Amino acid sequence: MNVLHLSPCQGAFGGIEAFVLAISDELHRSGTSVRVLFKKVQGFHLQPSLEQALKGKPYLVDFVDRGSLLPITKWVQWADIVHGHNPLLEAVFTAKWIGKPCVLTVYNWCRRSWKPRPLLWRLAGMLAEHRWYISDFVWDTWEPSGRKDTSGKLPIVSTLPTETVQYSERKGFIFASRWIPNKGLRILLEAYTHANIDKDSWPLTLMGDGPLKKEVLATIEKQNLKQIEITGFLSDEERNQRISHAKWMVTPPHTKEDLGLTVIESRNVKVPCIITRDGGLPEAAGKWALACSPGDKEGLKDALERAAQMPENEYRQIAENSHQELQRYLQPLSLYIRAYRNTIAAQKPCGPGRLG
């Protein structure tokens, strides 16, 4: 079986790139032939993080320019099945033209618009043999009138941290996200500033970077928040260690979050979460998370205070329950291999030039 992955790419090693490579690694280990094509999107710039992630891959990984259909057509002809990441027009329409089955993983909630491109995205989604949505929230935005038999849900997970630490070694809150307005960093700083907690016992670690950095530094200095640590850039190993040594992961966006990989990472090392009920985030964080409404500064402050005042035995039970719930939620990557074979077997012959 030959499997082609076709994915958009901005040049950095993000969630989509991590998942594409993780599933391709799984396919290669199973003896399946796999190729990866990253389509350069507007503003593409190859970053060292992605270059490092691609080193030593035992299968072909290549980049194609926007609008460059010749290499895509070449590899679609090679493939037995095409796996598109998001409703890429090149993936679905080229596969349909050549007569190859195409499946999609849909990462982002559907923006309803009558502009040509969003309409074509929805058409591409309908033409695919199967669609996997990464959360119920994303699924419902694409199929609001009822879920199709050719659709399903599989959360996208690449390599999760697994090394847990003793509860006695954990301390404080941690935030890990891009420092942009809709990720809730401003709200977190205000909630933490006014929370009635012993901040020396409950420090806050901020991981990540972004346009809000200057503002964040100014706020910390103005409020004299010496208990806040800014880590700067960290390797994956250092990042995972920081998460596992925290007592709570705080993820408070107000952006219609598609899923929320950070909370899945923290739960996998038994670190429970404080979240906002934003998009697919409640699903990713699980029923044991402490939650408030998006943009609710007072609600987030109350959640921080509740976490800090929680008896240790109750905290440990929540951490264990959250971890166990996650293990039931996650699905092995091997499921895709079976799905590919079933899709190929069900595909009727379709000659070039037909859209049947």
N, C-alpha and C positions, 0 to 999 in steps of 0.2 A: 504493500500500500504506500502510495506517494502522497504526502500531505503538504500543501502550501499554506503558510501563514502570511497574510497580507495585512499590515497594520500601519496606521498613521504614526508619525514620529516627529517630535520637535527637536530631537538631537540629544536629549538628556535621558538618564536612566530613571524612568518613573514607573508608576504602577502598571501601565499597559505593557511597557517594554519588559518589565520583570515577569509578568504573567506569560507573555509570548515566549520568552526564553525558557521559563520553567516547564511549560507544556511541551515545548520542542525538545528539551532535555529528556523528558519522560518518554516521548515518542522514540527518540534515538535509542534510549536504553531498552525499549521493547523490541527493537529491530526494525522499526518503521523508518522509511526514508522521509526526511523532512527538509524543507527549505523555508527560509524566512525572508520576506521582502518588507522593508520599512519604507513607506512612502513619505517623502519629505513634505511637511506642511509649511505654510507661510511662516517665515521667520526661523526656519530650520538652521540650527548651528550645532555641529557635533561637539558634545561635551566629553571631557575626560571620564566622567562617570559611566557613560555608555560605552566608550572605547574599552574601558577596563572590563566591563561586564561581558563584552564580546570576545575577549581574548581566549584562545584555546577552544572555541566551540567546534565540535567535530562535524558540524553540518554547515552548509552555505548560509551566510547572512549577508544581504546586500541592501543597498539603498537605491531608490528610484526617484527621479525628479517628478515634480507635479506635472501631470498631463503626459507623462512618458508611458505610452501604452505598449510599446514593442516588447520590453523586457517582461512586463506583466503577462502579456499574451503568451510569450515563450514558456513561462513557468506554469501558467494555467494549463497549457497543453500537456506539460509534463505530469501534472498532478492528477490523482484519482479523485481528490476532493479539495476544495478551497475553504479555508477557515478565515473569514474576514473579521477584523476587530473594529467594532462600530460599523454602521451601514455604509461602508466604502462603496461608492458607485463602481469603481474600477474592479473591485472583487466580484460583486454580484453580477453586473451586466456582462463583464468579460466571460465569467464562468457560464452564464446562461447562453451567450452567443456560441461558445465552443461546445457546450453540452456537458459541462461538468457540474456535479452537485456543489452547492455552496451553503455553508452554515455560518452563522454570525454570533459573536459575543457582543452584546450591547452594554456599554459602560455608562452612558450618560442619559439622563432623563430627557424626554422628548419635548423640544421647544415647538409649540404649535405655531405655525406661520404659513402664510400663503405664498411666501417667496419661493422661487424655483428650487433652490438647493434643499431646504427642509422638506419640500414636497418630494423631491427625488430620493432623499434619505428614507422617507416613509415607504415609497414605492420599492426601494431596494430591500427594505426589511420584509415587505410582503412577499417578494419574489424568492427570498432565501428558502431553502428546504427546511431549515430549522433555525430557531433563534434561542439563545440563552441570555437571559437578563441577569445582571449581577445582584439585583435585589427586587423585592416585591414592589418597592416604591418606583423603581425604574420601569419594571414590567407594566404597572398600571398606567403610567404616563404614555406608553406606546400602544397599549391595547385597552383603552378605557371602556370600551363597550363590551368587553368579554374576552377572556383569554383563549387563545387558539390552541388546538391540539398539537400544532407544530412548534409550540413554544415551551420553554421551561426556565428554571432558575438554577444557576450555579454561581455562587460567589467566587470572584476571582481572587485566588490566593497563590502567591509564589512561595518563596522560602521564608517560613515564619521562624522567629526566635524560639528556642526551646529550653534554654538554660534558666531554671528558676533559682531563686535564692531563699534562704530561710526568712520567715516573716520577721524575725528579730533584727534582721539586717536592713530592713526597708525603712524609708523615711520620706515624708512629704509628698507633694504633687508634682506631676510632670506634664508638659505640653509639648507636642511634636507636630508641627505643621508649617506651611508657608506663612510668612508674616505679611498677610494681606488682610484688608478690612473684613471680608466676610467670613473669616475663619474664627472670629470671636476673641482674638487676642486682646483687643481694647476692653471688651467686657470682662474678660478674665482678670486683667490687671485691676480694674475698678472693684470687682467683687472681692478679690484677694486683699486689696488695700483696706476695705471696710469690714472684712470678716472678723468676727470676734473669736480669734484663735491665737494660740501661742505660736507666732511665726518662726521662732527659733526652733521649735519642735516640728513645725510644719513648713519647711522651706518650699519654694516653688522653683523648678528648673524649666527653663525655656529652651527648647531645641528648635533649630530651623533658622531661617533668614528671610529677608524680603524687604519690600518698600517701606514697611513700618518701623524698621530698625531704629532710625534716628528718633522717631516719636517715642518708641518704647524706652530707649535709653534715657530720654529726657524725663519721662514719667517716673521711672525708677529713681532717678536722682532727686527729682522734686519731692517725692513721697518718702525718700530716705529708706527705700525697701532693700536693705542689705541682705535680706533672706532670699532674694531672687538671684539665681545664677543663670547666666547666659553662656551656653557651651560653645557657640560658634559651630563650624563644620566638624562633623564627627564621621568616622568610618562606621560601616554597618555594625562591626563588632562593638565599638564603643557605644554606639546608639542603643543597641540591644541591652548592653550592660546597664546603661542609665535607666532604661525602662524597667528592667527587672528589679532594680534597687529602689524604685518608687513604691509608695503604698497605693496611690491612685493615679490613673491617667485621666487628664481633664481635656475634653474635646468639645468645645462649645460653639460650633459654627452657626451661621444663619444664612445659608447659601443654597438650600435644597441639596444637601450632600447626597451623592449617588449611593454610597455605601459607607465607607469609613474603615480603611485598611488599618489605620493606626490602632484603633480599639481592638481589632482582631489580633494584632500582634501582641498587645499588652495582655489580653485575656489568655493567650496561649502560654504565657509565663506566669499565670495566676495573679495578674495585677488587674483589679476591677476598675470600672470606669465611672466618671462623672460626665454627663453629656447633655446636650440639648436635643429635644425631639425634632430633629431636622432631617427631612427626607428619609433616606434609608439608614440613617445612623442608629436609631433605636433597634433595628433588626441586627445590625452588626455588633452592637454593644450588649444585647441580650436583656432579659427581664430583670437581672440582678443589678443593673446599673442604677445609679442615682441620676435623676433626670429633671430638667426644667424646660420651660418654653424657650425657643430661640430668641435671643436678644433680651432675655429677662435677667437683668443684673442682680436684682434682689433675690430671685429664685436661685441663681448660681451661687450667690453669697451664702444662702441657706444650705445649699448642697455641700459647699466646702465646710461649713460649720458642722453639719451632721456627720460628715466623714471624719472630721477631727475629733468629735466627741463620741464616736462609736466605740463601744466596748471591744476589746481585742478579739474575744471569742466570736462575736458577731461578724467582725471584719473578716476573720479567717474563713468562716463558713460561707460568706458571700463570695470571697475569692475562689474557694474550691467549687462552689456551685456554678459560678460564672465560667470557670474553666471546663467543667464537665458538660455544661450546656453547649459550649463552643465545639467540643469534640463531636457532638451529635449533629451540629450544624454544618461542619465542614464536609466536603466531598473529595474523594481521591481523584487525582488527575487521570488515572486509568479509565475513568468513566468516559472520557472523550474518545478513547480508542474504540471502545465498543460502539459508541454513538456514530463515529465515522463509518465503521463497517456496516452498521445497520442502514445508514443513510445511503451509502454506495449501493447496497444490495437492493434497496427500494427504488433507486433511481431508474426511470425508464430511459431507453436510448433517445438521444436528442441530437440531431445532426447540426453541423455548423450553419449559422445564419438563422436558426430558429430560436424562439424564446419559449418553447414548450416546456 
